[in-house]
Amino acid sequence: MHDDDDDGLDEKEFPDASDTDDEDDDSDLCPQCGREIYHDATVCPHCGEMISHGPVFNSRSPLVVVVVLILLGVMLYGILRLIF
């Protein structure tokens, strides 16, 4: 006899673990709001945050600031030595 609770599906028609695996999913999470977005999205449709798909260069990094200051100091020292 047929059970009405299974919506007419037999056991082989129900999804197994490989059918519901999220590894092949084409979505990511927005780094700002945490909601699901498409993998190739450039802007989050929920919060409007720009999405970067590569390494992000943070120009305010302390290391960058130190390197730039050292280079400017060396250049200034070289220019002052030429003048005086």
mmCIF file of the N, C-alpha and C atoms, coordinates in Angstrom:
data_MODEL
# 
_entry.id   MODEL 
# 
loop_
_atom_site.group_PDB 
_atom_site.id 
_atom_site.type_symbol 
_atom_site.label_atom_id 
_atom_site.label_alt_id 
_atom_site.label_comp_id 
_atom_site.label_asym_id 
_atom_site.label_entity_id 
_atom_site.label_seq_id 
_atom_site.pdbx_PDB_ins_code 
_atom_site.Cartn_x 
_atom_site.Cartn_y 
_atom_site.Cartn_z 
_atom_site.occupancy 
_atom_site.B_iso_or_equiv 
_atom_site.pdbx_formal_charge 
_atom_site.auth_seq_id 
_atom_site.auth_comp_id 
_atom_site.auth_asym_id 
_atom_site.auth_atom_id 
_atom_site.pdbx_PDB_model_num 
ATOM 1   N N  . MET A 1 1  ? 0.820  -1.175 0.000  1.00 0.00 ? 1  MET A N  1 
ATOM 2   C CA . MET A 1 1  ? 0.000  0.000  0.000  1.00 0.00 ? 1  MET A CA 1 
ATOM 3   C C  . MET A 1 1  ? 0.878  1.258  0.000  1.00 0.00 ? 1  MET A C  1 
ATOM 4   N N  . HIS A 1 2  ? 0.371  2.342  -0.473 1.00 0.00 ? 2  HIS A N  1 
ATOM 5   C CA . HIS A 1 2  ? 1.119  3.585  -0.632 1.00 0.00 ? 2  HIS A CA 1 
ATOM 6   C C  . HIS A 1 2  ? 0.869  4.496  0.560  1.00 0.00 ? 2  HIS A C  1 
ATOM 7   N N  . ASP A 1 3  ? 1.921  5.076  1.116  1.00 0.00 ? 3  ASP A N  1 
ATOM 8   C CA . ASP A 1 3  ? 1.816  6.000  2.241  1.00 0.00 ? 3  ASP A CA 1 
ATOM 9   C C  . ASP A 1 3  ? 1.669  7.426  1.710  1.00 0.00 ? 3  ASP A C  1 
ATOM 10  N N  . ASP A 1 4  ? 0.704  8.195  2.186  1.00 0.00 ? 4  ASP A N  1 
ATOM 11  C CA . ASP A 1 4  ? 0.449  9.548  1.702  1.00 0.00 ? 4  ASP A CA 1 
ATOM 12  C C  . ASP A 1 4  ? 1.452  10.568 2.219  1.00 0.00 ? 4  ASP A C  1 
ATOM 13  N N  . ASP A 1 5  ? 2.240  10.237 3.252  1.00 0.00 ? 5  ASP A N  1 
ATOM 14  C CA . ASP A 1 5  ? 3.188  11.195 3.834  1.00 0.00 ? 5  ASP A CA 1 
ATOM 15  C C  . ASP A 1 5  ? 4.401  11.452 2.961  1.00 0.00 ? 5  ASP A C  1 
ATOM 16  N N  . ASP A 1 6  ? 4.694  10.599 1.992  1.00 0.00 ? 6  ASP A N  1 
ATOM 17  C CA . ASP A 1 6  ? 5.913  10.784 1.196  1.00 0.00 ? 6  ASP A CA 1 
ATOM 18  C C  . ASP A 1 6  ? 5.642  11.462 -0.136 1.00 0.00 ? 6  ASP A C  1 
ATOM 19  N N  . ASP A 1 7  ? 4.488  12.083 -0.322 1.00 0.00 ? 7  ASP A N  1 
ATOM 20  C CA . ASP A 1 7  ? 4.134  12.839 -1.517 1.00 0.00 ? 7  ASP A CA 1 
ATOM 21  C C  . ASP A 1 7  ? 4.250  12.030 -2.798 1.00 0.00 ? 7  ASP A C  1 
ATOM 22  N N  . GLY A 1 8  ? 4.073  10.721 -2.723 1.00 0.00 ? 8  GLY A N  1 
ATOM 23  C CA . GLY A 1 8  ? 4.109  9.883  -3.912 1.00 0.00 ? 8  GLY A CA 1 
ATOM 24  C C  . GLY A 1 8  ? 5.493  9.552  -4.421 1.00 0.00 ? 8  GLY A C  1 
ATOM 25  N N  . LEU A 1 9  ? 6.539  9.864  -3.667 1.00 0.00 ? 9  LEU A N  1 
ATOM 26  C CA . LEU A 1 9  ? 7.905  9.572  -4.085 1.00 0.00 ? 9  LEU A CA 1 
ATOM 27  C C  . LEU A 1 9  ? 8.352  8.274  -3.451 1.00 0.00 ? 9  LEU A C  1 
ATOM 28  N N  . ASP A 1 10 ? 9.001  7.435  -4.248 1.00 0.00 ? 10 ASP A N  1 
ATOM 29  C CA . ASP A 1 10 ? 9.575  6.250  -3.627 1.00 0.00 ? 10 ASP A CA 1 
ATOM 30  C C  . ASP A 1 10 ? 10.978 6.593  -3.133 1.00 0.00 ? 10 ASP A C  1 
ATOM 31  N N  . GLU A 1 11 ? 11.625 5.686  -2.431 1.00 0.00 ? 11 GLU A N  1 
ATOM 32  C CA . GLU A 1 11 ? 12.890 5.979  -1.753 1.00 0.00 ? 11 GLU A CA 1 
ATOM 33  C C  . GLU A 1 11 ? 13.988 6.442  -2.698 1.00 0.00 ? 11 GLU A C  1 
ATOM 34  N N  . LYS A 1 12 ? 14.045 5.920  -3.902 1.00 0.00 ? 12 LYS A N  1 
ATOM 35  C CA . LYS A 1 12 ? 15.126 6.318  -4.809 1.00 0.00 ? 12 LYS A CA 1 
ATOM 36  C C  . LYS A 1 12 ? 14.902 7.702  -5.418 1.00 0.00 ? 12 LYS A C  1 
ATOM 37  N N  . GLU A 1 13 ? 13.720 8.313  -5.220 1.00 0.00 ? 13 GLU A N  1 
ATOM 38  C CA . GLU A 1 13 ? 13.473 9.646  -5.737 1.00 0.00 ? 13 GLU A CA 1 
ATOM 39  C C  . GLU A 1 13 ? 13.799 10.748 -4.726 1.00 0.00 ? 13 GLU A C  1 
ATOM 40  N N  . PHE A 1 14 ? 13.986 10.386 -3.457 1.00 0.00 ? 14 PHE A N  1 
ATOM 41  C CA . PHE A 1 14 ? 14.357 11.375 -2.464 1.00 0.00 ? 14 PHE A CA 1 
ATOM 42  C C  . PHE A 1 14 ? 15.823 11.753 -2.644 1.00 0.00 ? 14 PHE A C  1 
ATOM 43  N N  . PRO A 1 15 ? 16.188 13.020 -2.424 1.00 0.00 ? 15 PRO A N  1 
ATOM 44  C CA . PRO A 1 15 ? 17.601 13.412 -2.566 1.00 0.00 ? 15 PRO A CA 1 
ATOM 45  C C  . PRO A 1 15 ? 18.454 12.750 -1.490 1.00 0.00 ? 15 PRO A C  1 
ATOM 46  N N  . ASP A 1 16 ? 19.637 12.331 -1.890 1.00 0.00 ? 16 ASP A N  1 
ATOM 47  C CA . ASP A 1 16 ? 20.575 11.804 -0.905 1.00 0.00 ? 16 ASP A CA 1 
ATOM 48  C C  . ASP A 1 16 ? 21.601 12.894 -0.581 1.00 0.00 ? 16 ASP A C  1 
ATOM 49  N N  . ALA A 1 17 ? 22.608 12.576 0.212  1.00 0.00 ? 17 ALA A N  1 
ATOM 50  C CA . ALA A 1 17 ? 23.594 13.571 0.660  1.00 0.00 ? 17 ALA A CA 1 
ATOM 51  C C  . ALA A 1 17 ? 24.329 14.216 -0.504 1.00 0.00 ? 17 ALA A C  1 
ATOM 52  N N  . SER A 1 18 ? 24.602 13.455 -1.566 1.00 0.00 ? 18 SER A N  1 
ATOM 53  C CA . SER A 1 18 ? 25.336 14.024 -2.691 1.00 0.00 ? 18 SER A CA 1 
ATOM 54  C C  . SER A 1 18 ? 24.480 15.014 -3.482 1.00 0.00 ? 18 SER A C  1 
ATOM 55  N N  . ASP A 1 19 ? 23.153 14.875 -3.426 1.00 0.00 ? 19 ASP A N  1 
ATOM 56  C CA . ASP A 1 19 ? 22.273 15.805 -4.118 1.00 0.00 ? 19 ASP A CA 1 
ATOM 57  C C  . ASP A 1 19 ? 22.137 17.131 -3.385 1.00 0.00 ? 19 ASP A C  1 
ATOM 58  N N  . THR A 1 20 ? 22.318 17.134 -2.093 1.00 0.00 ? 20 THR A N  1 
ATOM 59  C CA . THR A 1 20 ? 22.156 18.342 -1.298 1.00 0.00 ? 20 THR A CA 1 
ATOM 60  C C  . THR A 1 20 ? 23.480 18.924 -0.842 1.00 0.00 ? 20 THR A C  1 
ATOM 61  N N  . ASP A 1 21 ? 24.584 18.462 -1.398 1.00 0.00 ? 21 ASP A N  1 
ATOM 62  C CA . ASP A 1 21 ? 25.908 18.956 -1.033 1.00 0.00 ? 21 ASP A CA 1 
ATOM 63  C C  . ASP A 1 21 ? 26.063 20.398 -1.496 1.00 0.00 ? 21 ASP A C  1 
ATOM 64  N N  . ASP A 1 22 ? 26.533 21.276 -0.625 1.00 0.00 ? 22 ASP A N  1 
ATOM 65  C CA . ASP A 1 22 ? 26.669 22.689 -0.934 1.00 0.00 ? 22 ASP A CA 1 
ATOM 66  C C  . ASP A 1 22 ? 28.015 23.054 -1.549 1.00 0.00 ? 22 ASP A C  1 
ATOM 67  N N  . GLU A 1 23 ? 28.927 22.097 -1.733 1.00 0.00 ? 23 GLU A N  1 
ATOM 68  C CA . GLU A 1 23 ? 30.252 22.419 -2.256 1.00 0.00 ? 23 GLU A CA 1 
ATOM 69  C C  . GLU A 1 23 ? 30.203 22.937 -3.680 1.00 0.00 ? 23 GLU A C  1 
ATOM 70  N N  . ASP A 1 24 ? 29.256 22.477 -4.497 1.00 0.00 ? 24 ASP A N  1 
ATOM 71  C CA . ASP A 1 24 ? 29.161 22.906 -5.874 1.00 0.00 ? 24 ASP A CA 1 
ATOM 72  C C  . ASP A 1 24 ? 28.224 24.098 -6.021 1.00 0.00 ? 24 ASP A C  1 
ATOM 73  N N  . ASP A 1 25 ? 27.908 24.742 -4.927 1.00 0.00 ? 25 ASP A N  1 
ATOM 74  C CA . ASP A 1 25 ? 26.988 25.861 -4.915 1.00 0.00 ? 25 ASP A CA 1 
ATOM 75  C C  . ASP A 1 25 ? 27.648 27.072 -5.568 1.00 0.00 ? 25 ASP A C  1 
ATOM 76  N N  . ASP A 1 26 ? 26.880 27.834 -6.330 1.00 0.00 ? 26 ASP A N  1 
ATOM 77  C CA . ASP A 1 26 ? 27.407 29.028 -6.987 1.00 0.00 ? 26 ASP A CA 1 
ATOM 78  C C  . ASP A 1 26 ? 27.153 30.277 -6.159 1.00 0.00 ? 26 ASP A C  1 
ATOM 79  N N  . SER A 1 27 ? 27.174 30.145 -4.837 1.00 0.00 ? 27 SER A N  1 
ATOM 80  C CA . SER A 1 27 ? 26.930 31.303 -3.996 1.00 0.00 ? 27 SER A CA 1 
ATOM 81  C C  . SER A 1 27 ? 27.996 31.427 -2.921 1.00 0.00 ? 27 SER A C  1 
ATOM 82  N N  . ASP A 1 28 ? 28.146 32.645 -2.430 1.00 0.00 ? 28 ASP A N  1 
ATOM 83  C CA . ASP A 1 28 ? 29.066 32.973 -1.350 1.00 0.00 ? 28 ASP A CA 1 
ATOM 84  C C  . ASP A 1 28 ? 28.284 33.774 -0.323 1.00 0.00 ? 28 ASP A C  1 
ATOM 85  N N  . LEU A 1 29 ? 28.970 34.191 0.722  1.00 0.00 ? 29 LEU A N  1 
ATOM 86  C CA . LEU A 1 29 ? 28.361 35.068 1.711  1.00 0.00 ? 29 LEU A CA 1 
ATOM 87  C C  . LEU A 1 29 ? 28.952 36.462 1.567  1.00 0.00 ? 29 LEU A C  1 
ATOM 88  N N  . CYS A 1 30 ? 28.110 37.462 1.697  1.00 0.00 ? 30 CYS A N  1 
ATOM 89  C CA . CYS A 1 30 ? 28.578 38.842 1.633  1.00 0.00 ? 30 CYS A CA 1 
ATOM 90  C C  . CYS A 1 30 ? 29.466 39.106 2.846  1.00 0.00 ? 30 CYS A C  1 
ATOM 91  N N  . PRO A 1 31 ? 30.659 39.673 2.652  1.00 0.00 ? 31 PRO A N  1 
ATOM 92  C CA . PRO A 1 31 ? 31.545 39.953 3.792  1.00 0.00 ? 31 PRO A CA 1 
ATOM 93  C C  . PRO A 1 31 ? 30.996 41.046 4.706  1.00 0.00 ? 31 PRO A C  1 
ATOM 94  N N  . GLN A 1 32 ? 30.074 41.858 4.223  1.00 0.00 ? 32 GLN A N  1 
ATOM 95  C CA . GLN A 1 32 ? 29.529 42.944 5.029  1.00 0.00 ? 32 GLN A CA 1 
ATOM 96  C C  . GLN A 1 32 ? 28.309 42.500 5.838  1.00 0.00 ? 32 GLN A C  1 
ATOM 97  N N  . CYS A 1 33 ? 27.292 41.934 5.149  1.00 0.00 ? 33 CYS A N  1 
ATOM 98  C CA . CYS A 1 33 ? 26.039 41.610 5.849  1.00 0.00 ? 33 CYS A CA 1 
ATOM 99  C C  . CYS A 1 33 ? 25.870 40.118 6.123  1.00 0.00 ? 33 CYS A C  1 
ATOM 100 N N  . GLY A 1 34 ? 26.700 39.264 5.480  1.00 0.00 ? 34 GLY A N  1 
ATOM 101 C CA . GLY A 1 34 ? 26.650 37.838 5.743  1.00 0.00 ? 34 GLY A CA 1 
ATOM 102 C C  . GLY A 1 34 ? 25.546 37.085 5.025  1.00 0.00 ? 34 GLY A C  1 
ATOM 103 N N  . ARG A 1 35 ? 24.791 37.757 4.182  1.00 0.00 ? 35 ARG A N  1 
ATOM 104 C CA . ARG A 1 35 ? 23.712 37.088 3.457  1.00 0.00 ? 35 ARG A CA 1 
ATOM 105 C C  . ARG A 1 35 ? 24.256 36.442 2.189  1.00 0.00 ? 35 ARG A C  1 
ATOM 106 N N  . GLU A 1 36 ? 23.505 35.504 1.658  1.00 0.00 ? 36 GLU A N  1 
ATOM 107 C CA . GLU A 1 36 ? 23.944 34.740 0.495  1.00 0.00 ? 36 GLU A CA 1 
ATOM 108 C C  . GLU A 1 36 ? 23.871 35.591 -0.769 1.00 0.00 ? 36 GLU A C  1 
ATOM 109 N N  . ILE A 1 37 ? 24.964 35.530 -1.559 1.00 0.00 ? 37 ILE A N  1 
ATOM 110 C CA . ILE A 1 37 ? 25.034 36.236 -2.841 1.00 0.00 ? 37 ILE A CA 1 
ATOM 111 C C  . ILE A 1 37 ? 25.588 35.287 -3.879 1.00 0.00 ? 37 ILE A C  1 
ATOM 112 N N  . TYR A 1 38 ? 25.386 35.593 -5.154 1.00 0.00 ? 38 TYR A N  1 
ATOM 113 C CA . TYR A 1 38 ? 25.972 34.786 -6.214 1.00 0.00 ? 38 TYR A CA 1 
ATOM 114 C C  . TYR A 1 38 ? 27.487 34.926 -6.190 1.00 0.00 ? 38 TYR A C  1 
ATOM 115 N N  . HIS A 1 39 ? 28.182 33.862 -6.548 1.00 0.00 ? 39 HIS A N  1 
ATOM 116 C CA . HIS A 1 39 ? 29.644 33.837 -6.514 1.00 0.00 ? 39 HIS A CA 1 
ATOM 117 C C  . HIS A 1 39 ? 30.255 34.933 -7.385 1.00 0.00 ? 39 HIS A C  1 
ATOM 118 N N  . ASP A 1 40 ? 29.644 35.216 -8.528 1.00 0.00 ? 40 ASP A N  1 
ATOM 119 C CA . ASP A 1 40 ? 30.215 36.205 -9.448 1.00 0.00 ? 40 ASP A CA 1 
ATOM 120 C C  . ASP A 1 40 ? 29.612 37.602 -9.267 1.00 0.00 ? 40 ASP A C  1 
ATOM 121 N N  . ALA A 1 41 ? 28.915 37.837 -8.161 1.00 0.00 ? 41 ALA A N  1 
ATOM 122 C CA . ALA A 1 41 ? 28.323 39.153 -7.900 1.00 0.00 ? 41 ALA A CA 1 
ATOM 123 C C  . ALA A 1 41 ? 29.420 40.180 -7.653 1.00 0.00 ? 41 ALA A C  1 
ATOM 124 N N  . THR A 1 42 ? 29.201 41.394 -8.128 1.00 0.00 ? 42 THR A N  1 
ATOM 125 C CA . THR A 1 42 ? 30.138 42.483 -7.875 1.00 0.00 ? 42 THR A CA 1 
ATOM 126 C C  . THR A 1 42 ? 29.614 43.434 -6.805 1.00 0.00 ? 42 THR A C  1 
ATOM 127 N N  . VAL A 1 43 ? 28.288 43.382 -6.555 1.00 0.00 ? 43 VAL A N  1 
ATOM 128 C CA . VAL A 1 43 ? 27.654 44.196 -5.522 1.00 0.00 ? 43 VAL A CA 1 
ATOM 129 C C  . VAL A 1 43 ? 26.647 43.313 -4.795 1.00 0.00 ? 43 VAL A C  1 
ATOM 130 N N  . CYS A 1 44 ? 26.620 43.385 -3.479 1.00 0.00 ? 44 CYS A N  1 
ATOM 131 C CA . CYS A 1 44 ? 25.638 42.625 -2.703 1.00 0.00 ? 44 CYS A CA 1 
ATOM 132 C C  . CYS A 1 44 ? 24.253 43.216 -2.952 1.00 0.00 ? 44 CYS A C  1 
ATOM 133 N N  . PRO A 1 45 ? 23.283 42.395 -3.384 1.00 0.00 ? 45 PRO A N  1 
ATOM 134 C CA . PRO A 1 45 ? 21.946 42.928 -3.641 1.00 0.00 ? 45 PRO A CA 1 
ATOM 135 C C  . PRO A 1 45 ? 21.193 43.279 -2.351 1.00 0.00 ? 45 PRO A C  1 
ATOM 136 N N  . HIS A 1 46 ? 21.696 42.844 -1.214 1.00 0.00 ? 46 HIS A N  1 
ATOM 137 C CA . HIS A 1 46 ? 21.019 43.084 0.052  1.00 0.00 ? 46 HIS A CA 1 
ATOM 138 C C  . HIS A 1 46 ? 21.481 44.374 0.726  1.00 0.00 ? 46 HIS A C  1 
ATOM 139 N N  . CYS A 1 47 ? 22.809 44.593 0.777  1.00 0.00 ? 47 CYS A N  1 
ATOM 140 C CA . CYS A 1 47 ? 23.323 45.761 1.501  1.00 0.00 ? 47 CYS A CA 1 
ATOM 141 C C  . CYS A 1 47 ? 24.046 46.761 0.598  1.00 0.00 ? 47 CYS A C  1 
ATOM 142 N N  . GLY A 1 48 ? 24.318 46.384 -0.664 1.00 0.00 ? 48 GLY A N  1 
ATOM 143 C CA . GLY A 1 48 ? 24.972 47.294 -1.598 1.00 0.00 ? 48 GLY A CA 1 
ATOM 144 C C  . GLY A 1 48 ? 26.484 47.315 -1.514 1.00 0.00 ? 48 GLY A C  1 
ATOM 145 N N  . GLU A 1 49 ? 27.079 46.470 -0.676 1.00 0.00 ? 49 GLU A N  1 
ATOM 146 C CA . GLU A 1 49 ? 28.541 46.420 -0.513 1.00 0.00 ? 49 GLU A CA 1 
ATOM 147 C C  . GLU A 1 49 ? 29.199 45.934 -1.807 1.00 0.00 ? 49 GLU A C  1 
ATOM 148 N N  . MET A 1 50 ? 30.282 46.607 -2.207 1.00 0.00 ? 50 MET A N  1 
ATOM 149 C CA . MET A 1 50 ? 31.062 46.152 -3.362 1.00 0.00 ? 50 MET A CA 1 
ATOM 150 C C  . MET A 1 50 ? 31.787 44.871 -2.979 1.00 0.00 ? 50 MET A C  1 
ATOM 151 N N  . ILE A 1 51 ? 31.776 43.883 -3.860 1.00 0.00 ? 51 ILE A N  1 
ATOM 152 C CA . ILE A 1 51 ? 32.381 42.587 -3.597 1.00 0.00 ? 51 ILE A CA 1 
ATOM 153 C C  . ILE A 1 51 ? 33.664 42.472 -4.405 1.00 0.00 ? 51 ILE A C  1 
ATOM 154 N N  . SER A 1 52 ? 34.756 42.138 -3.735 1.00 0.00 ? 52 SER A N  1 
ATOM 155 C CA . SER A 1 52 ? 36.037 41.929 -4.395 1.00 0.00 ? 52 SER A CA 1 
ATOM 156 C C  . SER A 1 52 ? 36.314 40.441 -4.456 1.00 0.00 ? 52 SER A C  1 
ATOM 157 N N  . HIS A 1 53 ? 36.741 39.961 -5.625 1.00 0.00 ? 53 HIS A N  1 
ATOM 158 C CA . HIS A 1 53 ? 37.006 38.535 -5.796 1.00 0.00 ? 53 HIS A CA 1 
ATOM 159 C C  . HIS A 1 53 ? 38.500 38.246 -5.892 1.00 0.00 ? 53 HIS A C  1 
ATOM 160 N N  . GLY A 1 54 ? 39.288 39.020 -5.230 1.00 0.00 ? 54 GLY A N  1 
ATOM 161 C CA . GLY A 1 54 ? 40.727 38.808 -5.238 1.00 0.00 ? 54 GLY A CA 1 
ATOM 162 C C  . GLY A 1 54 ? 41.325 39.450 -4.004 1.00 0.00 ? 54 GLY A C  1 
ATOM 163 N N  . PRO A 1 55 ? 42.643 39.422 -3.923 1.00 0.00 ? 55 PRO A N  1 
ATOM 164 C CA . PRO A 1 55 ? 43.273 40.058 -2.774 1.00 0.00 ? 55 PRO A CA 1 
ATOM 165 C C  . PRO A 1 55 ? 43.007 41.562 -2.785 1.00 0.00 ? 55 PRO A C  1 
ATOM 166 N N  . VAL A 1 56 ? 42.711 42.084 -1.643 1.00 0.00 ? 56 VAL A N  1 
ATOM 167 C CA . VAL A 1 56 ? 42.398 43.504 -1.511 1.00 0.00 ? 56 VAL A CA 1 
ATOM 168 C C  . VAL A 1 56 ? 43.612 44.209 -0.947 1.00 0.00 ? 56 VAL A C  1 
ATOM 169 N N  . PHE A 1 57 ? 44.057 45.268 -1.608 1.00 0.00 ? 57 PHE A N  1 
ATOM 170 C CA . PHE A 1 57 ? 45.181 46.057 -1.133 1.00 0.00 ? 57 PHE A CA 1 
ATOM 171 C C  . PHE A 1 57 ? 44.643 47.116 -0.195 1.00 0.00 ? 57 PHE A C  1 
ATOM 172 N N  . ASN A 1 58 ? 45.067 47.050 1.029  1.00 0.00 ? 58 ASN A N  1 
ATOM 173 C CA . ASN A 1 58 ? 44.639 48.025 2.020  1.00 0.00 ? 58 ASN A CA 1 
ATOM 174 C C  . ASN A 1 58 ? 45.717 49.094 2.120  1.00 0.00 ? 58 ASN A C  1 
ATOM 175 N N  . SER A 1 59 ? 45.463 50.261 1.569  1.00 0.00 ? 59 SER A N  1 
ATOM 176 C CA . SER A 1 59 ? 46.472 51.320 1.525  1.00 0.00 ? 59 SER A CA 1 
ATOM 177 C C  . SER A 1 59 ? 46.780 51.882 2.905  1.00 0.00 ? 59 SER A C  1 
ATOM 178 N N  . ARG A 1 60 ? 45.979 51.589 3.903  1.00 0.00 ? 60 ARG A N  1 
ATOM 179 C CA . ARG A 1 60 ? 46.220 52.092 5.247  1.00 0.00 ? 60 ARG A CA 1 
ATOM 180 C C  . ARG A 1 60 ? 46.989 51.100 6.108  1.00 0.00 ? 60 ARG A C  1 
ATOM 181 N N  . SER A 1 61 ? 47.507 50.089 5.499  1.00 0.00 ? 61 SER A N  1 
ATOM 182 C CA . SER A 1 61 ? 48.264 49.095 6.235  1.00 0.00 ? 61 SER A CA 1 
ATOM 183 C C  . SER A 1 61 ? 49.485 49.756 6.880  1.00 0.00 ? 61 SER A C  1 
ATOM 184 N N  . PRO A 1 62 ? 49.765 49.458 8.127  1.00 0.00 ? 62 PRO A N  1 
ATOM 185 C CA . PRO A 1 62 ? 50.929 50.063 8.793  1.00 0.00 ? 62 PRO A CA 1 
ATOM 186 C C  . PRO A 1 62 ? 52.241 49.779 8.065  1.00 0.00 ? 62 PRO A C  1 
ATOM 187 N N  . LEU A 1 63 ? 52.393 48.605 7.504  1.00 0.00 ? 63 LEU A N  1 
ATOM 188 C CA . LEU A 1 63 ? 53.620 48.278 6.779  1.00 0.00 ? 63 LEU A CA 1 
ATOM 189 C C  . LEU A 1 63 ? 53.799 49.194 5.573  1.00 0.00 ? 63 LEU A C  1 
ATOM 190 N N  . VAL A 1 64 ? 52.728 49.457 4.843  1.00 0.00 ? 64 VAL A N  1 
ATOM 191 C CA . VAL A 1 64 ? 52.802 50.333 3.672  1.00 0.00 ? 64 VAL A CA 1 
ATOM 192 C C  . VAL A 1 64 ? 53.188 51.743 4.106  1.00 0.00 ? 64 VAL A C  1 
ATOM 193 N N  . VAL A 1 65 ? 52.609 52.210 5.171  1.00 0.00 ? 65 VAL A N  1 
ATOM 194 C CA . VAL A 1 65 ? 52.921 53.560 5.669  1.00 0.00 ? 65 VAL A CA 1 
ATOM 195 C C  . VAL A 1 65 ? 54.390 53.659 6.059  1.00 0.00 ? 65 VAL A C  1 
ATOM 196 N N  . VAL A 1 66 ? 54.903 52.664 6.746  1.00 0.00 ? 66 VAL A N  1 
ATOM 197 C CA . VAL A 1 66 ? 56.309 52.672 7.170  1.00 0.00 ? 66 VAL A CA 1 
ATOM 198 C C  . VAL A 1 66 ? 57.232 52.661 5.955  1.00 0.00 ? 66 VAL A C  1 
ATOM 199 N N  . VAL A 1 67 ? 56.944 51.813 4.977  1.00 0.00 ? 67 VAL A N  1 
ATOM 200 C CA . VAL A 1 67 ? 57.793 51.727 3.778  1.00 0.00 ? 67 VAL A CA 1 
ATOM 201 C C  . VAL A 1 67 ? 57.785 53.049 3.022  1.00 0.00 ? 67 VAL A C  1 
ATOM 202 N N  . VAL A 1 68 ? 56.622 53.651 2.871  1.00 0.00 ? 68 VAL A N  1 
ATOM 203 C CA . VAL A 1 68 ? 56.538 54.929 2.158  1.00 0.00 ? 68 VAL A CA 1 
ATOM 204 C C  . VAL A 1 68 ? 57.311 56.010 2.914  1.00 0.00 ? 68 VAL A C  1 
ATOM 205 N N  . LEU A 1 69 ? 57.190 56.056 4.228  1.00 0.00 ? 69 LEU A N  1 
ATOM 206 C CA . LEU A 1 69 ? 57.924 57.058 5.007  1.00 0.00 ? 69 LEU A CA 1 
ATOM 207 C C  . LEU A 1 69 ? 59.429 56.856 4.908  1.00 0.00 ? 69 LEU A C  1 
ATOM 208 N N  . ILE A 1 70 ? 59.880 55.625 4.925  1.00 0.00 ? 70 ILE A N  1 
ATOM 209 C CA . ILE A 1 70 ? 61.322 55.348 4.780  1.00 0.00 ? 70 ILE A CA 1 
ATOM 210 C C  . ILE A 1 70 ? 61.812 55.792 3.415  1.00 0.00 ? 70 ILE A C  1 
ATOM 211 N N  . LEU A 1 71 ? 61.065 55.470 2.377  1.00 0.00 ? 71 LEU A N  1 
ATOM 212 C CA . LEU A 1 71 ? 61.469 55.881 1.022  1.00 0.00 ? 71 LEU A CA 1 
ATOM 213 C C  . LEU A 1 71 ? 61.501 57.404 0.889  1.00 0.00 ? 71 LEU A C  1 
ATOM 214 N N  . LEU A 1 72 ? 60.505 58.067 1.434  1.00 0.00 ? 72 LEU A N  1 
ATOM 215 C CA . LEU A 1 72 ? 60.505 59.532 1.395  1.00 0.00 ? 72 LEU A CA 1 
ATOM 216 C C  . LEU A 1 72 ? 61.687 60.111 2.174  1.00 0.00 ? 72 LEU A C  1 
ATOM 217 N N  . GLY A 1 73 ? 62.001 59.517 3.306  1.00 0.00 ? 73 GLY A N  1 
ATOM 218 C CA . GLY A 1 73 ? 63.150 59.965 4.085  1.00 0.00 ? 73 GLY A CA 1 
ATOM 219 C C  . GLY A 1 73 ? 64.455 59.793 3.334  1.00 0.00 ? 73 GLY A C  1 
ATOM 220 N N  . VAL A 1 74 ? 64.619 58.656 2.668  1.00 0.00 ? 74 VAL A N  1 
ATOM 221 C CA . VAL A 1 74 ? 65.840 58.405 1.888  1.00 0.00 ? 74 VAL A CA 1 
ATOM 222 C C  . VAL A 1 74 ? 65.935 59.391 0.730  1.00 0.00 ? 74 VAL A C  1 
ATOM 223 N N  . MET A 1 75 ? 64.825 59.642 0.069  1.00 0.00 ? 75 MET A N  1 
ATOM 224 C CA . MET A 1 75 ? 64.841 60.594 -1.046 1.00 0.00 ? 75 MET A CA 1 
ATOM 225 C C  . MET A 1 75 ? 65.165 62.004 -0.553 1.00 0.00 ? 75 MET A C  1 
ATOM 226 N N  . LEU A 1 76 ? 64.563 62.405 0.561  1.00 0.00 ? 76 LEU A N  1 
ATOM 227 C CA . LEU A 1 76 ? 64.828 63.729 1.116  1.00 0.00 ? 76 LEU A CA 1 
ATOM 228 C C  . LEU A 1 76 ? 66.290 63.853 1.530  1.00 0.00 ? 76 LEU A C  1 
ATOM 229 N N  . TYR A 1 77 ? 66.838 62.808 2.140  1.00 0.00 ? 77 TYR A N  1 
ATOM 230 C CA . TYR A 1 77 ? 68.258 62.815 2.540  1.00 0.00 ? 77 TYR A CA 1 
ATOM 231 C C  . TYR A 1 77 ? 69.147 62.970 1.313  1.00 0.00 ? 77 TYR A C  1 
ATOM 232 N N  . GLY A 1 78 ? 68.831 62.238 0.239  1.00 0.00 ? 78 GLY A N  1 
ATOM 233 C CA . GLY A 1 78 ? 69.623 62.340 -0.994 1.00 0.00 ? 78 GLY A CA 1 
ATOM 234 C C  . GLY A 1 78 ? 69.566 63.708 -1.613 1.00 0.00 ? 78 GLY A C  1 
ATOM 235 N N  . ILE A 1 79 ? 68.388 64.313 -1.613 1.00 0.00 ? 79 ILE A N  1 
ATOM 236 C CA . ILE A 1 79 ? 68.235 65.651 -2.190 1.00 0.00 ? 79 ILE A CA 1 
ATOM 237 C C  . ILE A 1 79 ? 68.996 66.673 -1.339 1.00 0.00 ? 79 ILE A C  1 
ATOM 238 N N  . LEU A 1 80 ? 68.894 66.587 -0.027 1.00 0.00 ? 80 LEU A N  1 
ATOM 239 C CA . LEU A 1 80 ? 69.590 67.527 0.846  1.00 0.00 ? 80 LEU A CA 1 
ATOM 240 C C  . LEU A 1 80 ? 71.113 67.385 0.723  1.00 0.00 ? 80 LEU A C  1 
ATOM 241 N N  . ARG A 1 81 ? 71.615 66.176 0.539  1.00 0.00 ? 81 ARG A N  1 
ATOM 242 C CA . ARG A 1 81 ? 73.053 65.988 0.362  1.00 0.00 ? 81 ARG A CA 1 
ATOM 243 C C  . ARG A 1 81 ? 73.540 66.634 -0.932 1.00 0.00 ? 81 ARG A C  1 
ATOM 244 N N  . LEU A 1 82 ? 72.710 66.600 -1.982 1.00 0.00 ? 82 LEU A N  1 
ATOM 245 C CA . LEU A 1 82 ? 73.087 67.230 -3.250 1.00 0.00 ? 82 LEU A CA 1 
ATOM 246 C C  . LEU A 1 82 ? 73.112 68.743 -3.144 1.00 0.00 ? 82 LEU A C  1 
ATOM 247 N N  . ILE A 1 83 ? 72.182 69.275 -2.370 1.00 0.00 ? 83 ILE A N  1 
ATOM 248 C CA . ILE A 1 83 ? 72.073 70.731 -2.243 1.00 0.00 ? 83 ILE A CA 1 
ATOM 249 C C  . ILE A 1 83 ? 73.190 71.275 -1.335 1.00 0.00 ? 83 ILE A C  1 
ATOM 250 N N  . PHE A 1 84 ? 73.482 70.634 -0.241 1.00 0.00 ? 84 PHE A N  1 
ATOM 251 C CA . PHE A 1 84 ? 74.447 71.169 0.732  1.00 0.00 ? 84 PHE A CA 1 
ATOM 252 C C  . PHE A 1 84 ? 75.708 70.442 0.597  1.00 0.00 ? 84 PHE A C  1 
# 
